[in-house]
Amino acid sequence: MGYKIEHNTKVIDLPDFGQLPIGILRRARKVEESEQTWFILEELLSDRDLKILDTLPTSEFIQHMKAWTGGTSLGE
């Protein structure tokens, strides 16, 4: 099913967090915890999607990440 981020009439489609490729999560464990979200997003998203993401206000980005991950810390 996945998760959609809609911003300024543009849409970013993220896969369901529970369906992420295990290889991305395996590599993310070697990244500092504060960088893990960015590592995963940069692995999943196209340059176009990252440009859309870059325009989100911080508060909106945080809300989307909590909703996408179900509140799970990526370091867990």
GUBAGU-136530 format. One record per atom (N, C-alpha, C, O, CB): atom name; x, y, z. Coordinates in steps of 0.001 Angstrom, whole numbers, plus 500000, padded with zeros to 6 digits. Glycine has a CB too. Layout:
site rodren = CA u = X v = Y w = Z
...
REM end
This chain:
site rodren = N u = 500827 v = 498812 w = 500000
site rodren = CA u = 500000 v = 500000 w = 500000
site rodren = C u = 500874 v = 501257 w = 500000
site rodren = O u = 500675 v = 502141 w = 499167
site rodren = CB u = 499058 v = 499995 w = 501211
site rodren = N u = 501813 v = 501348 w = 500896
site rodren = CA u = 502740 v = 502462 w = 500899
site rodren = C u = 502222 v = 503682 w = 501624
site rodren = O u = 501169 v = 503655 w = 502260
site rodren = CB u = 503079 v = 502827 w = 499513
site rodren = N u = 502983 v = 504748 w = 501514
site rodren = CA u = 502664 v = 506000 w = 502172
site rodren = C u = 502895 v = 507131 w = 501179
site rodren = O u = 503918 v = 507164 w = 500495
site rodren = CB u = 503516 v = 506196 w = 503463
site rodren = N u = 501946 v = 508054 w = 501102
site rodren = CA u = 502041 v = 509182 w = 500180
site rodren = C u = 502287 v = 510476 w = 500944
site rodren = O u = 501645 v = 510761 w = 501955
site rodren = CB u = 500764 v = 509298 w = 499334
site rodren = N u = 503226 v = 511241 w = 500433
site rodren = CA u = 503452 v = 512601 w = 500922
site rodren = C u = 502991 v = 513524 w = 499808
site rodren = O u = 503506 v = 513471 w = 498691
site rodren = CB u = 504976 v = 512859 w = 501315
site rodren = N u = 502016 v = 514374 w = 500119
site rodren = CA u = 501520 v = 515339 w = 499139
site rodren = C u = 501917 v = 516732 w = 499593
site rodren = O u = 501668 v = 517132 w = 500730
site rodren = CB u = 499973 v = 515229 w = 498963
site rodren = N u = 502541 v = 517463 w = 498674
site rodren = CA u = 502983 v = 518823 w = 498992
site rodren = C u = 502983 v = 519652 w = 497715
site rodren = O u = 503572 v = 519263 w = 496707
site rodren = CB u = 504400 v = 518818 w = 499649
site rodren = N u = 502319 v = 520792 w = 497772
site rodren = CA u = 502251 v = 521710 w = 496621
site rodren = C u = 501844 v = 520987 w = 495334
site rodren = O u = 502475 v = 521161 w = 494291
site rodren = CB u = 503604 v = 522400 w = 496417
site rodren = N u = 500816 v = 520199 w = 495415
site rodren = CA u = 500231 v = 519433 w = 494306
site rodren = C u = 501154 v = 518339 w = 493753
site rodren = O u = 500867 v = 517755 w = 492708
site rodren = CB u = 499859 v = 520376 w = 493190
site rodren = N u = 502244 v = 518066 w = 494441
site rodren = CA u = 503147 v = 516998 w = 494019
site rodren = C u = 503066 v = 515859 w = 495033
site rodren = O u = 502753 v = 516076 w = 496204
site rodren = CB u = 504616 v = 517522 w = 493880
site rodren = N u = 503351 v = 514652 w = 494570
site rodren = CA u = 503213 v = 513465 w = 495422
site rodren = C u = 504515 v = 512662 w = 495420
site rodren = O u = 505132 v = 512446 w = 494378
site rodren = CB u = 502031 v = 512578 w = 494941
site rodren = N u = 504907 v = 512233 w = 496604
site rodren = CA u = 506021 v = 511299 w = 496776
site rodren = C u = 505417 v = 510005 w = 497292
site rodren = O u = 504674 v = 510009 w = 498274
site rodren = CB u = 507132 v = 511865 w = 497763
site rodren = N u = 505733 v = 508902 w = 496636
site rodren = CA u = 505260 v = 507594 w = 497074
site rodren = C u = 506395 v = 506854 w = 497773
site rodren = O u = 507444 v = 506591 w = 497185
site rodren = CB u = 504722 v = 506770 w = 495876
site rodren = N u = 506162 v = 506526 w = 499029
site rodren = CA u = 507108 v = 505711 w = 499789
site rodren = C u = 506521 v = 504315 w = 499953
site rodren = O u = 505308 v = 504165 w = 500100
site rodren = CB u = 507422 v = 506353 w = 501181
site rodren = N u = 507371 v = 503297 w = 499929
site rodren = CA u = 506840 v = 501951 w = 500181
site rodren = C u = 506397 v = 501839 w = 501630
site rodren = O u = 506834 v = 502611 w = 502483
site rodren = CB u = 507899 v = 500865 w = 499854
site rodren = N u = 505536 v = 500885 w = 501901
site rodren = CA u = 505157 v = 500620 w = 503277
site rodren = C u = 506440 v = 500401 w = 504076
site rodren = O u = 507325 v = 499666 w = 503638
site rodren = CB u = 504196 v = 499383 w = 503381
site rodren = N u = 506545 v = 501032 w = 505240
site rodren = CA u = 507786 v = 500959 w = 506018
site rodren = C u = 508159 v = 499520 w = 506361
site rodren = O u = 509341 v = 499182 w = 506416
site rodren = CB u = 507653 v = 501774 w = 507300
site rodren = N u = 507175 v = 498684 w = 506589
site rodren = CA u = 507430 v = 497284 w = 506903
site rodren = C u = 507863 v = 496456 w = 505710
site rodren = O u = 508206 v = 495283 w = 505861
site rodren = CB u = 506215 v = 496681 w = 507497
site rodren = N u = 507853 v = 497054 w = 504516
site rodren = CA u = 508231 v = 496341 w = 503299
site rodren = C u = 509529 v = 496867 w = 502686
site rodren = O u = 509836 v = 496569 w = 501532
site rodren = CB u = 507118 v = 496436 w = 502285
site rodren = N u = 510285 v = 497644 w = 503452
site rodren = CA u = 511549 v = 498157 w = 502925
site rodren = C u = 512488 v = 497007 w = 502606
site rodren = O u = 512504 v = 496001 w = 503316
site rodren = CB u = 512208 v = 499124 w = 503925
site rodren = N u = 513271 v = 497149 w = 501542
site rodren = CA u = 514253 v = 496110 w = 501253
site rodren = C u = 515236 v = 495970 w = 502422
site rodren = O u = 515772 v = 496964 w = 502914
site rodren = CB u = 515011 v = 496430 w = 499942
site rodren = N u = 515461 v = 494757 w = 502851
site rodren = CA u = 516307 v = 494515 w = 504012
site rodren = C u = 517735 v = 495022 w = 503789
site rodren = O u = 518419 v = 495391 w = 504743
site rodren = CB u = 516327 v = 493027 w = 504341
site rodren = N u = 518179 v = 495040 w = 502546
site rodren = CA u = 519529 v = 495538 w = 502251
site rodren = C u = 519707 v = 496996 w = 502635
site rodren = O u = 520775 v = 497392 w = 503102
site rodren = CB u = 519837 v = 495365 w = 500781
site rodren = N u = 518664 v = 497798 w = 502442
site rodren = CA u = 518745 v = 499211 w = 502832
site rodren = C u = 518846 v = 499317 w = 504347
site rodren = O u = 519647 v = 500095 w = 504866
site rodren = CB u = 517513 v = 500005 w = 502312
site rodren = N u = 518041 v = 498541 w = 505054
site rodren = CA u = 518086 v = 498579 w = 506519
site rodren = C u = 519419 v = 498041 w = 507047
site rodren = O u = 519956 v = 498554 w = 508028
site rodren = CB u = 516920 v = 497768 w = 507110
site rodren = N u = 519942 v = 497012 w = 506394
site rodren = CA u = 521229 v = 496454 w = 506809
site rodren = C u = 522340 v = 497496 w = 506666
site rodren = O u = 523173 v = 497646 w = 507560
site rodren = CB u = 521566 v = 495197 w = 505978
site rodren = N u = 522349 v = 498211 w = 505548
site rodren = CA u = 523370 v = 499248 w = 505344
site rodren = C u = 523144 v = 500444 w = 506262
site rodren = O u = 524102 v = 501081 w = 506698
site rodren = CB u = 523375 v = 499709 w = 503885
site rodren = N u = 521880 v = 500752 w = 506559
site rodren = CA u = 521567 v = 501903 w = 507412
site rodren = C u = 522065 v = 501708 w = 508841
site rodren = O u = 522333 v = 502688 w = 509537
site rodren = CB u = 520064 v = 502153 w = 507421
site rodren = N u = 522190 v = 500477 w = 509283
site rodren = CA u = 522629 v = 500238 w = 510656
site rodren = C u = 524058 v = 500698 w = 510887
site rodren = O u = 524466 v = 500902 w = 512030
site rodren = CB u = 522506 v = 498770 w = 510994
site rodren = N u = 524828 v = 500864 w = 509809
site rodren = CA u = 526219 v = 501300 w = 509919
site rodren = C u = 526354 v = 502820 w = 509886
site rodren = O u = 527448 v = 503360 w = 510048
site rodren = CB u = 527042 v = 500691 w = 508802
site rodren = N u = 525242 v = 503493 w = 509676
site rodren = CA u = 525215 v = 504952 w = 509599
site rodren = C u = 524829 v = 505495 w = 510973
site rodren = O u = 524058 v = 504866 w = 511699
site rodren = CB u = 524215 v = 505448 w = 508493
site rodren = N u = 525361 v = 506653 w = 511325
site rodren = CA u = 524976 v = 507263 w = 512600
site rodren = C u = 523467 v = 507368 w = 512684
site rodren = O u = 522797 v = 507642 w = 511688
site rodren = CB u = 525621 v = 508656 w = 512766
site rodren = N u = 522937 v = 507148 w = 513873
site rodren = CA u = 521489 v = 507141 w = 514058
site rodren = C u = 520837 v = 508422 w = 513541
site rodren = O u = 519752 v = 508375 w = 512961
site rodren = CB u = 521154 v = 506952 w = 515525
site rodren = N u = 521489 v = 509556 w = 513748
site rodren = CA u = 520928 v = 510833 w = 513311
site rodren = C u = 520860 v = 510950 w = 511789
site rodren = O u = 520161 v = 511821 w = 511273
site rodren = CB u = 521750 v = 511975 w = 513872
site rodren = N u = 521569 v = 510093 w = 511068
site rodren = CA u = 521599 v = 510125 w = 509605
site rodren = C u = 520785 v = 509004 w = 508958
site rodren = O u = 520628 v = 508982 w = 507737
site rodren = CB u = 523024 v = 510045 w = 509128
site rodren = N u = 520272 v = 508082 w = 509756
site rodren = CA u = 519611 v = 506910 w = 509188
site rodren = C u = 518382 v = 507245 w = 508354
site rodren = O u = 518181 v = 506655 w = 507292
site rodren = CB u = 519220 v = 505979 w = 510285
site rodren = N u = 517560 v = 508178 w = 508814
site rodren = CA u = 516381 v = 508564 w = 508031
site rodren = C u = 516794 v = 509068 w = 506658
site rodren = O u = 516223 v = 508671 w = 505642
site rodren = CB u = 515568 v = 509643 w = 508768
site rodren = N u = 517787 v = 509943 w = 506636
site rodren = CA u = 518239 v = 510511 w = 505365
site rodren = C u = 518843 v = 509433 w = 504472
site rodren = O u = 518607 v = 509425 w = 503264
site rodren = CB u = 519261 v = 511627 w = 505609
site rodren = N u = 519608 v = 508539 w = 505050
site rodren = CA u = 520195 v = 507450 w = 504274
site rodren = C u = 519100 v = 506639 w = 503584
site rodren = O u = 519173 v = 506375 w = 502383
site rodren = CB u = 521050 v = 506539 w = 505179
site rodren = N u = 518092 v = 506251 w = 504349
site rodren = CA u = 517002 v = 505438 w = 503797
site rodren = C u = 516249 v = 506198 w = 502713
site rodren = O u = 515984 v = 505650 w = 501643
site rodren = CB u = 516032 v = 505013 w = 504908
site rodren = N u = 515903 v = 507456 w = 502981
site rodren = CA u = 515176 v = 508241 w = 501984
site rodren = C u = 515992 v = 508424 w = 500709
site rodren = O u = 515450 v = 508331 w = 499607
site rodren = CB u = 514799 v = 509602 w = 502558
site rodren = N u = 517288 v = 508683 w = 500850
site rodren = CA u = 518134 v = 508882 w = 499673
site rodren = C u = 518315 v = 507591 w = 498875
site rodren = O u = 518545 v = 507633 w = 497666
site rodren = CB u = 519495 v = 509424 w = 500094
site rodren = N u = 518211 v = 506453 w = 499544
site rodren = CA u = 518259 v = 505164 w = 498838
site rodren = C u = 516954 v = 504890 w = 498090
site rodren = O u = 516970 v = 504307 w = 497005
site rodren = CB u = 518542 v = 504023 w = 499828
site rodren = N u = 515835 v = 505306 w = 498663
site rodren = CA u = 514516 v = 504986 w = 498111
site rodren = C u = 514030 v = 505952 w = 497039
site rodren = O u = 513387 v = 505542 w = 496074
site rodren = CB u = 513518 v = 504949 w = 499211
site rodren = N u = 514337 v = 507230 w = 497207
site rodren = CA u = 513701 v = 508254 w = 496381
site rodren = C u = 514556 v = 508693 w = 495203
site rodren = O u = 515786 v = 508651 w = 495242
site rodren = CB u = 513369 v = 509446 w = 497221
site rodren = N u = 513866 v = 509112 w = 494162
site rodren = CA u = 514538 v = 509678 w = 492993
site rodren = C u = 514975 v = 511108 w = 493310
site rodren = O u = 514549 v = 511686 w = 494309
site rodren = CB u = 513605 v = 509648 w = 491742
site rodren = N u = 515820 v = 511668 w = 492460
site rodren = CA u = 516234 v = 513064 w = 492632
site rodren = C u = 515017 v = 513988 w = 492609
site rodren = O u = 514956 v = 514956 w = 493367
site rodren = CB u = 517238 v = 513474 w = 491529
site rodren = N u = 514057 v = 513692 w = 491748
site rodren = CA u = 512823 v = 514496 w = 491667
site rodren = C u = 512094 v = 514479 w = 493001
site rodren = O u = 511687 v = 515525 w = 493507
site rodren = CB u = 511891 v = 513968 w = 490545
site rodren = N u = 511930 v = 513277 w = 493575
site rodren = CA u = 511227 v = 513156 w = 494850
site rodren = C u = 511989 v = 513848 w = 495979
site rodren = O u = 511380 v = 514467 w = 496851
site rodren = CB u = 511010 v = 511686 w = 495194
site rodren = N u = 513311 v = 513746 w = 495963
site rodren = CA u = 514106 v = 514412 w = 497001
site rodren = C u = 513959 v = 515935 w = 496910
site rodren = O u = 513943 v = 516619 w = 497934
site rodren = CB u = 515594 v = 514015 w = 496876
site rodren = N u = 513851 v = 516463 w = 495691
site rodren = CA u = 513652 v = 517911 w = 495532
site rodren = C u = 512315 v = 518342 w = 496116
site rodren = O u = 512216 v = 519412 w = 496717
site rodren = CB u = 513730 v = 518310 w = 494048
site rodren = N u = 511284 v = 517518 w = 495944
site rodren = CA u = 509977 v = 517812 w = 496541
site rodren = C u = 510099 v = 517759 w = 498060
site rodren = O u = 509618 v = 518652 w = 498759
site rodren = CB u = 508892 v = 516808 w = 496039
site rodren = N u = 510736 v = 516722 w = 498561
site rodren = CA u = 510923 v = 516555 w = 500001
site rodren = C u = 511654 v = 517760 w = 500594
site rodren = O u = 511328 v = 518214 w = 501691
site rodren = CB u = 511702 v = 515261 w = 500296
site rodren = N u = 512632 v = 518267 w = 499870
site rodren = CA u = 513421 v = 519409 w = 500345
site rodren = C u = 512592 v = 520671 w = 500545
site rodren = O u = 513023 v = 521584 w = 501249
site rodren = CB u = 514535 v = 519696 w = 499375
site rodren = N u = 511409 v = 520737 w = 499937
site rodren = CA u = 510577 v = 521935 w = 500077
site rodren = C u = 509621 v = 521863 w = 501269
site rodren = O u = 508948 v = 522843 w = 501589
site rodren = CB u = 509783 v = 522154 w = 498809
site rodren = N u = 509562 v = 520692 w = 501929
site rodren = CA u = 508655 v = 520550 w = 503078
site rodren = C u = 509134 v = 521365 w = 504267
site rodren = O u = 510333 v = 521409 w = 504539
site rodren = CB u = 508526 v = 519079 w = 503478
site rodren = N u = 508221 v = 522010 w = 504978
site rodren = CA u = 508595 v = 522625 w = 506244
site rodren = C u = 508977 v = 521522 w = 507244
site rodren = O u = 508459 v = 520408 w = 507166
site rodren = CB u = 507430 v = 523507 w = 506801
site rodren = N u = 509861 v = 521829 w = 508159
site rodren = CA u = 510344 v = 520841 w = 509121
site rodren = C u = 509212 v = 520148 w = 509863
site rodren = O u = 509219 v = 518925 w = 510000
site rodren = CB u = 511268 v = 521498 w = 510113
site rodren = N u = 508238 v = 520918 w = 510346
site rodren = CA u = 507144 v = 520324 w = 511120
site rodren = C u = 506349 v = 519318 w = 510287
site rodren = O u = 505939 v = 518276 w = 510799
site rodren = CB u = 506210 v = 521420 w = 511644
site rodren = N u = 506133 v = 519621 w = 509022
site rodren = CA u = 505396 v = 518717 w = 508140
site rodren = C u = 506225 v = 517456 w = 507856
site rodren = O u = 505688 v = 516349 w = 507831
site rodren = CB u = 505028 v = 519434 w = 506813
site rodren = N u = 507527 v = 517631 w = 507643
site rodren = CA u = 508412 v = 516493 w = 507418
site rodren = C u = 508383 v = 515542 w = 508612
site rodren = O u = 508272 v = 514328 w = 508436
site rodren = CB u = 509847 v = 516973 w = 507155
site rodren = N u = 508480 v = 516083 w = 509815
site rodren = CA u = 508472 v = 515265 w = 511029
site rodren = C u = 507163 v = 514496 w = 511147
site rodren = O u = 507170 v = 513311 w = 511479
site rodren = CB u = 508688 v = 516142 w = 512276
site rodren = N u = 506047 v = 515152 w = 510881
site rodren = CA u = 504744 v = 514478 w = 510927
site rodren = C u = 504700 v = 513308 w = 509945
site rodren = O u = 504236 v = 512222 w = 510291
site rodren = CB u = 503611 v = 515474 w = 510613
site rodren = N u = 505180 v = 513528 w = 508729
site rodren = CA u = 505176 v = 512469 w = 507722
site rodren = C u = 506078 v = 511305 w = 508127
site rodren = O u = 505707 v = 510146 w = 507944
site rodren = CB u = 505617 v = 513025 w = 506372
site rodren = N u = 507245 v = 511598 w = 508669
site rodren = CA u = 508159 v = 510517 w = 509053
site rodren = C u = 507582 v = 509691 w = 510203
site rodren = O u = 507729 v = 508469 w = 510226
site rodren = CB u = 509529 v = 511091 w = 509452
site rodren = N u = 506931 v = 510353 w = 511152
site rodren = CA u = 506295 v = 509612 w = 512248
site rodren = C u = 505159 v = 508741 w = 511730
site rodren = O u = 504991 v = 507601 w = 512164
site rodren = CB u = 505769 v = 510580 w = 513318
site rodren = N u = 504380 v = 509286 w = 510798
site rodren = CA u = 503260 v = 508520 w = 510248
site rodren = C u = 503786 v = 507351 w = 509405
site rodren = O u = 503257 v = 506243 w = 509488
site rodren = CB u = 502338 v = 509436 w = 509394
site rodren = N u = 504811 v = 507592 w = 508604
site rodren = CA u = 505361 v = 506547 w = 507728
site rodren = C u = 505967 v = 505401 w = 508538
site rodren = O u = 505756 v = 504229 w = 508224
site rodren = CB u = 506424 v = 507142 w = 506792
site rodren = N u = 506715 v = 505747 w = 509573
site rodren = CA u = 507411 v = 504708 w = 510354
site rodren = C u = 506550 v = 504145 w = 511466
site rodren = O u = 506959 v = 503202 w = 512144
site rodren = CB u = 508690 v = 505266 w = 510946
site rodren = N u = 505366 v = 504703 w = 511668
site rodren = CA u = 504521 v = 504267 w = 512778
site rodren = C u = 505125 v = 504641 w = 514119
site rodren = O u = 504814 v = 504024 w = 515138
site rodren = CB u = 504296 v = 502765 w = 512713
site rodren = N u = 505997 v = 505657 w = 514123
site rodren = CA u = 506642 v = 506116 w = 515343
site rodren = C u = 507866 v = 505307 w = 515731
site rodren = O u = 508471 v = 505564 w = 516771
site rodren = CB u = 505667 v = 506090 w = 516460
site rodren = N u = 508245 v = 504320 w = 514902
site rodren = CA u = 509414 v = 503498 w = 515193
site rodren = C u = 510684 v = 504297 w = 514982
site rodren = O u = 510842 v = 504974 w = 513967
site rodren = CB u = 509426 v = 502239 w = 514318
site rodren = N u = 511575 v = 504217 w = 515933
site rodren = CA u = 512887 v = 504835 w = 515770
site rodren = C u = 513684 v = 503992 w = 514807
site rodren = O u = 513684 v = 502765 w = 514912
site rodren = CB u = 513629 v = 504981 w = 517130
site rodren = N u = 514366 v = 504626 w = 513864
site rodren = CA u = 515113 v = 503863 w = 512878
site rodren = C u = 516300 v = 503150 w = 513503
site rodren = O u = 516816 v = 502199 w = 512916
site rodren = CB u = 515584 v = 504768 w = 511764
site rodren = N u = 516737 v = 503572 w = 514649
site rodren = CA u = 517855 v = 502914 w = 515310
site rodren = C u = 517462 v = 501639 w = 516022
site rodren = O u = 518327 v = 500945 w = 516558
site rodren = CB u = 518485 v = 503845 w = 516282
site rodren = N u = 516167 v = 501308 w = 516043
site rodren = CA u = 515720 v = 500106 w = 516754
site rodren = C u = 515822 v = 498867 w = 515896
site rodren = O u = 515484 v = 497773 w = 516348
site rodren = CB u = 514296 v = 500274 w = 517228
REM end
